[in-house]
Amino acid sequence: MNAKPACTLLALSLALASQLALAHAGHDHGAPAGAPPAAHQEKASVRFADVSLLDQDGMPVRLERDLVGEHLVVMGFIYTSCTTVCPVVSSIMGKVQQQLGGRVGEEVRLVSISVDPQRDDAKRLQRYAKAFQHGPGWSWLTGSPYAISETLKGLGSFSADLSQHPPLILVGDGRSGHWTRYYGFTDPDVLVGEVNRLSARRVHAKGTAIAEHHEVQP
């Protein structure tokens, strides 16, 4: 898949999200599943499993220590043999990366985790990423089945049947621990807005701390 079809698929899928939100039924997520629920979001509590994963360059990483840290994070869940929903999720994240520009890799990190580690090795993820990634700061992760399942369980994205995993993007602040799950095909502007909101909260908290420090000075 190249970038142009991916962008076209994103535009079509966002327009038809109400018809496609349950397209994860079936291995290629293409079987109809009745009336789909509306896309929605919820506040989330996440746990980072202390397991070793591999990025698209074959380098070992630990999600919390090496990637999340104190960054703002946008995180998606995909597998490369999915032909409908997963490319849309990846395209949405690609739009987020484009909108955030140079902030990605510095203040913000993007992470995509494969839910099919038995087939998605590092080289396969690296090839897949080329259709969606627009610069540095985006890590694509796989690992052993155990490491991936523990990671997904902690993030609230585990499904025993990989074809049934929901279209989901997590946005959060590794420093404050504030996370939100976005289900369905979320408009990239909404995700960028949440990143900006979390960033503004940091600025406000820092300003408040400085003011309080000056108030207690003799």
C-alpha positions as CSV (number, residue, x, y, z in Angstrom):
1,M,0.0,0.0,0.0
2,N,1.3,3.5,-0.8
3,A,0.5,6.8,0.8
4,K,-2.0,8.0,-1.7
5,P,-4.5,5.1,-1.4
6,A,-4.1,5.3,2.4
7,C,-5.1,9.0,2.4
8,T,-8.0,8.3,0.1
9,L,-9.1,5.4,2.4
10,L,-9.0,7.8,5.4
11,A,-11.2,10.4,3.8
12,L,-13.8,7.8,2.6
13,S,-13.8,6.0,5.9
14,L,-14.2,9.1,8.1
15,A,-17.2,10.0,5.9
16,L,-18.6,6.6,6.3
17,A,-17.6,5.9,9.9
18,S,-21.1,5.1,11.0
19,Q,-21.3,2.3,8.5
20,L,-17.8,0.9,9.1
21,A,-17.3,1.2,12.9
22,L,-17.9,-2.5,13.4
23,A,-16.0,-3.7,10.4
24,H,-13.6,-5.7,12.7
25,A,-15.9,-8.7,12.4
26,G,-14.0,-11.3,10.3
27,H,-10.3,-11.6,9.8
28,D,-10.1,-8.8,7.3
29,H,-12.6,-6.8,9.3
30,G,-15.0,-6.7,6.3
31,A,-18.0,-8.7,7.4
32,P,-21.2,-6.7,8.3
33,A,-22.2,-6.8,11.9
34,G,-25.5,-4.9,12.1
35,A,-26.0,-1.3,13.3
36,P,-22.7,0.1,14.5
37,P,-22.4,2.1,17.7
38,A,-21.4,5.8,17.5
39,A,-17.7,6.5,17.9
40,H,-17.0,7.5,21.5
41,Q,-14.3,8.2,24.0
42,E,-13.7,7.4,27.6
43,K,-11.2,8.3,30.3
44,A,-8.8,5.5,30.9
45,S,-6.5,4.0,33.5
46,V,-3.5,2.3,31.9
47,R,-0.8,-0.1,33.1
48,F,2.5,-0.5,31.3
49,A,3.7,-4.1,31.4
50,D,7.4,-4.4,32.1
51,V,8.2,-6.5,29.1
52,S,10.6,-6.1,26.2
53,L,9.2,-5.3,22.8
54,L,10.8,-4.7,19.4
55,D,10.5,-1.6,17.3
56,Q,10.4,-1.5,13.5
57,D,14.2,-1.4,13.4
58,G,14.5,-4.6,15.4
59,M,15.7,-2.7,18.5
60,P,14.5,-3.8,22.0
61,V,12.4,-1.2,23.8
62,R,10.3,-1.0,26.9
63,L,7.2,0.9,26.3
64,E,7.0,3.0,29.4
65,R,10.7,3.6,30.0
66,D,11.9,4.1,26.5
67,L,9.0,5.6,24.6
68,V,6.2,7.0,26.8
69,G,8.4,8.5,29.6
70,E,7.1,12.0,30.3
71,H,6.0,12.5,26.7
72,L,2.5,13.2,25.3
73,V,1.6,10.1,23.4
74,V,-0.8,9.0,20.6
75,M,-1.0,5.2,20.5
76,G,-2.8,3.0,18.0
77,F,-3.3,-0.8,17.6
78,I,-3.1,-2.5,14.2
79,Y,-1.9,-5.5,12.3
80,T,-0.4,-5.5,8.9
81,S,-2.6,-8.1,7.2
82,C,-5.8,-6.2,8.1
83,T,-7.1,-4.6,4.9
84,T,-9.8,-2.2,6.1
85,V,-9.9,-0.8,9.6
86,C,-6.3,-0.9,10.5
87,P,-5.1,1.2,7.5
88,V,-7.7,3.8,8.5
89,V,-6.4,3.9,12.0
90,S,-2.8,4.2,10.8
91,S,-3.9,6.9,8.3
92,I,-5.6,8.9,11.1
93,M,-2.3,8.7,13.1
94,G,-0.4,9.8,10.0
95,K,-2.6,12.9,9.8
96,V,-2.0,13.6,13.4
97,Q,1.8,13.4,12.8
98,Q,1.5,15.8,9.9
99,Q,-0.5,18.3,12.0
100,L,1.8,18.2,14.9
101,G,4.9,18.5,12.7
102,G,8.2,18.9,14.6
103,R,6.5,18.4,18.0
104,V,6.5,14.6,17.2
105,G,9.7,13.1,18.4
106,E,10.2,15.9,20.9
107,E,7.2,16.7,23.1
108,V,5.0,14.1,21.5
109,R,5.5,10.4,20.6
110,L,3.5,8.2,18.3
111,V,3.3,4.5,18.9
112,S,1.6,1.7,16.9
113,I,1.4,-1.7,18.4
114,S,0.8,-4.9,16.4
115,V,-1.9,-7.2,17.8
116,D,-0.5,-10.0,15.5
117,P,3.0,-10.6,16.8
118,Q,3.3,-14.1,15.3
119,R,3.2,-12.6,11.7
120,D,4.2,-9.0,12.2
121,D,8.0,-9.0,12.7
122,A,10.1,-5.9,12.7
123,K,10.8,-5.9,8.9
124,R,7.1,-6.3,8.1
125,L,6.2,-3.4,10.3
126,Q,9.0,-1.3,8.8
127,R,7.6,-1.9,5.3
128,Y,4.0,-1.2,6.5
129,A,5.0,2.0,8.2
130,K,6.3,3.6,5.0
131,A,2.8,4.1,3.8
132,F,1.8,6.3,6.8
133,Q,4.7,7.7,8.6
134,H,5.9,11.3,7.8
135,G,9.1,11.7,9.7
136,P,10.7,10.6,13.0
137,G,9.0,10.1,16.4
138,W,6.7,7.2,15.5
139,S,7.5,3.8,16.8
140,W,5.9,0.6,15.5
141,L,6.1,-2.3,18.0
142,T,5.9,-6.1,18.0
143,G,7.3,-8.7,20.3
144,S,6.7,-12.2,21.7
145,P,3.0,-13.2,21.9
146,Y,3.3,-13.1,25.7
147,A,4.9,-9.6,25.7
148,I,2.3,-8.3,23.3
149,S,-0.7,-9.8,25.2
150,E,0.5,-8.4,28.5
151,T,1.0,-5.0,26.9
152,L,-2.4,-5.0,25.4
153,K,-4.1,-6.1,28.6
154,G,-2.5,-3.3,30.5
155,L,-3.6,-0.8,27.8
156,G,-7.2,-2.1,27.6
157,S,-6.9,-3.3,24.0
158,F,-6.6,-7.1,24.4
159,S,-8.8,-9.5,22.5
160,A,-8.3,-13.3,22.3
161,D,-9.4,-13.0,18.6
162,L,-7.2,-10.4,17.0
163,S,-9.9,-9.9,14.3
164,Q,-12.2,-8.6,17.0
165,H,-10.0,-6.0,18.5
166,P,-11.7,-2.6,18.4
167,P,-10.6,0.4,16.4
168,L,-8.9,2.3,19.2
169,I,-6.5,5.1,19.7
170,L,-5.1,6.1,23.1
171,V,-4.0,9.7,23.8
172,G,-2.3,10.5,27.1
173,D,0.3,12.3,29.1
174,G,3.1,10.0,30.5
175,R,3.9,12.6,33.1
176,S,0.5,13.2,34.6
177,G,-1.0,9.8,33.8
178,H,-4.1,11.3,32.2
179,W,-5.3,9.0,29.3
180,T,-8.3,8.9,27.0
181,R,-9.4,6.0,24.8
182,Y,-11.0,7.0,21.4
183,Y,-13.0,4.2,19.8
184,G,-14.0,4.2,16.2
185,F,-12.7,6.4,13.4
186,T,-11.8,9.6,15.3
187,D,-11.2,12.8,13.4
188,P,-7.5,13.6,13.6
189,D,-8.4,17.2,14.7
190,V,-10.0,15.7,17.8
191,L,-6.8,13.8,18.7
192,V,-4.6,16.8,18.0
193,G,-7.0,18.9,20.2
194,E,-6.5,16.5,23.0
195,V,-2.7,16.6,22.7
196,N,-2.9,20.4,22.8
197,R,-5.2,20.3,25.8
198,L,-2.8,18.1,27.7
199,S,0.1,20.3,26.7
200,A,-1.8,23.4,27.9
201,R,-2.4,21.7,31.2
202,R,1.3,21.2,31.6
203,V,1.9,24.9,31.0
204,H,-0.8,25.9,33.5
205,A,0.5,23.5,36.1
206,K,4.0,24.9,35.7
207,G,2.8,28.5,35.9
208,T,0.8,27.6,39.1
209,A,3.8,26.0,40.7
210,I,6.0,29.0,40.0
211,A,3.4,31.4,41.4
212,E,3.0,29.3,44.5
213,H,6.8,29.2,45.0
214,H,7.0,32.9,44.8
215,E,4.2,33.3,47.3
216,V,6.0,31.4,50.0
217,Q,9.2,33.3,49.6
218,P,10.1,35.4,52.6
